Amino acid sequence: MLPALCLAVGWAGRCIPAEPLPVEAARHTLQLADPGLVVECVASEPDVVSPVAMAWDHRGRLFVAEMRDYPSASTGGAIRLLTDNDHDGRMDASRVFAEGLSFPNSVLPWRDGILVTAAPDILFLRDTDDDGRADERHVLFTGLGTGNQQLRANGLTMGLDGWVHAANGRSDGSLRAVETLRDGRWSRPDSPALSIRGRDFRFLPDGGRAETMAGRSQFGLGLDDWGNRFLSWNTIPARHEVLPDGFLERNPEIGRAHV
């Protein structure tokens, strides 16, 4: 019988301690398919905890979504702000940019702040006094599904079309604009709710508009240099959206499967 804190690896039944490896030791365990690639440590615990998504802004700052509340708490998530002040390629300053979020799982810099998916909401967080901590929080859209925490809306990605694209995560929902920023002023748009059942979606953060997109991604999505969209599932890493919703909607006689 194996000791309680060991795992059997391969047929040899080799025993591995359950304690985490030091950063450098862990780095050397990674095997890359391309010998031309290298792995470097940019940040590690305790500077970042439970990361699930990240994005750099135009100032070279790294925003990390930390799902520290998974799987049971509902307001323990946070956005971490990491900076490399001496420009050596490793983050040397870490602070909590925003906290008290519900399972934040995607972040995207936009204007002078960041967009965050934290179902049921899409948030805009902004630091107005440049102290490294968000002091403004606005709900741009609400109505995202709040089912399984691993299947919620995520994958915020800016497209060539100027819209922010998002994966629905298989949680459905009915998206409704709450606040929108126009000409430097916040307003509450009067727009109908949009069913995103069985669909991914895109939205305009400063217009209060949202549209569905064909197909549904589980976690993450990809856009190439020509605007082609690729959906990601844990069972199938890449699916190509061949026919966008806009073309299909022109013919009401065409049936569309909700996948």
N, C-alpha and C positions, 0 to 999 in steps of 0.2 A: 504494500500500500504506500502511496506517495505521501510525504509530509503535507500538512494542511496548507502551507504557504508555497507549494511548488506545483509546477505544471509539467506534464509529460510532453516532450517534443520529439516527434519522429519515432521511429521504431526503437531507437536506442533508449528511450525512456529517460532522457537527460533531465535533471531537475534544475529549475531556474528559480531563484528567489523572487518573491513578489514585490520587493522594494523597488522603487523607480531608480533607473540608472542616472548617473550624473550626465549633464548635457552633452559633453564631448563623447562620452562612452555611448550614449544613445545615438548620437549622430553617426557614429561609425557602424552601427548596426543596419543602417539603411542601405538597400541595394537598388541601384538605378539601372534601368534598361539601356540608357544612353551613357557611354563612358565619358562623353564630353560634358556632362552635367556635374555640378557640385552642389553640396548642401552646406549652407552656412547658418549659424544661429543668429537671428536678429533680436529675439527676445525670449525669455523663459520665465518660469515661476521664480519668485513671487511677483515679478513685474506684470505678468499677465496670467489670468486664471480662467480655465474653462472656455477658451476661445472657439467660436464657431464660424466667424466671418470677419473679414478685415478689408480696409480700403485706405489708400493714401490720398491726401488732398494735394492741392497745388503748391503748398508750402513744404511738402515732404513729411508731413505729420502722418502717423499711422493711427487710425481709429479701429478698435477691435470690439466686436460684439461678444460679450461674455455671458453665456447662459448659465450663470452660477445658481439659478433657481431651479434647474432641471433636477428631478422630474416632478417635484411635489409643490414647491412654493410657487407663488404667483407674482411676486413683486421683488424678487431678489436679483434680477438681471441688471447688467450695467454695460456702459460703453466706456472703454478705456482709451485714453489718449497717450500715445508713446511718441517720444521725440529723440532724435539723434543730434545732440547739441555739438559734439566734437567732430561730426561727419566721418566717423570711422566705420560706418556700416552696421553698427550695433546700437540699439536703443538704450540710452542711458538715463532717461527720465520717464517716469510713469505716474499718471494720476487718473483718478476717476472723473471722466467727463460728464457722465450722467448715470444715475442709479435709480432704483425703485421701479424698474421696467419689467414688464411681463414677458418673459422668454424672448428677449431680443435676438434675432437670428440673421439680420442683414443690415449693412450700413453702407451709405453712399454719400460722399461729399456733394453738396449742392449749394450754390451761392456762397454765403458766408457761414454756413452751418452744415449739418448732416441730416440725411433722411434715414429713418430706422423703421424696420418692420417689427412690431411688437403687438401681435394680434390681440384684440380686434382692430388695432389702429396702425396707421402709417404716420409717424411722427416727424416733425422738423425740430431739431434741437440747435440752439445757437448760443454762442458765448459772446456777449456784447462788450464785456470789459476786459477781454483778453487775459483772463486769469487761469485759463485752461479748464474751466468748468462751465457747463451750459447753465445759463440763467434764464433762458427762454425755452418754453416747450409748447408747441402747437400741434394739434391733431389735424392733419390735412385730410385724411380719409378714415372712415371707420366701417366696420361691417365684415372684416376678414373672419374666416372661420376659426374657431378656437377649439378644434378637436385635438387629436393626438399632437403633443408638442413637437414631434419629429416630422409632422406633415403640415405645418402651417406655412402661410405665404412667406416668401423669402427671395433671395437672389436679385436684389435691386441692381439693375444694370442700365447705364445710359446708352441709348441707341443712336444710330446715325440719323434717325428721324426726329431727334430732339425730344422724344418721349422716354420716360423711365419704364423699362420693362421689368416684370416681376413674375416669379414662379408662384403658382397658387398653392402648391404643396399638397394637393388632394384633400383640402379641407373645405372647399366650396366657399360659400359666403355671399353677401349682398353688399357691394361697395357703394358708399355714399360720401360725397364731399362734405367736409365740416368747415374748414377754414382754407382760404387761399390768399396768396400774397400778390397783389397787383399794384404796380406803381408805388411800391414801398409801403403800402397800407394793407392791413389785414381786413378781409371781409368774409361774409358767410354766403356762399353761393346757393342759389335755389336750383338744385339739380336733382333729378330722380335717382333712386337707387339702381345699381347695375348688378344683375345676377352674374356671378362668376362661377357658377356651378359647371364643373367639367372643363374649365378653361383657365389658361393663364390670362394675364391682363397687362395693360400699359396705362400710364397716366401722365398728366401734365401737372407738376407740383404747383405751378403758379397760374393755373387756369381752372382748376376744379373739375377737369374732364378726365374720364376714364373709358377705356374700351376693352372688350375681351379679345383674346388672341387664340387661334386654333391650337389645340393640344393642351397638355397640362404637365408641368414639370414637378417632380417630387422635391428635389432640393438642388438649387442652382440652375443656371441656364447659360448659354453661350451665344455670342453674336460675332460673326466674322467680319472682315473688312468690307464685305459687299452687302452686309445687312441680313445675311441668312441667319436664321435662328435655330438653335439646337437645344432640345429638351433633355434633361438628365434625370434618370431614375437609378436607384441602387442596383436594380437588376439589368438595366440597359443604360450605359453611361451616356450615349448620345443618340438622339432621334432628330431627324431633320423635319422642320415644319415646311412641307412642300407647297401647300395651298393655304395662304393666309385667310382668316375669317372674312376679310373685306371682299375677296373674290367669291367666296362661297355664298355670302349673304345676298348677292345679286340675283341668285336663282333660288327662290323659296321652295322649289320642288326637290332640291338636293338634300338628302338626309345626311346628318352629321353625327357621328358617334361621339359620345362622351367617354373619353378614355382616361 
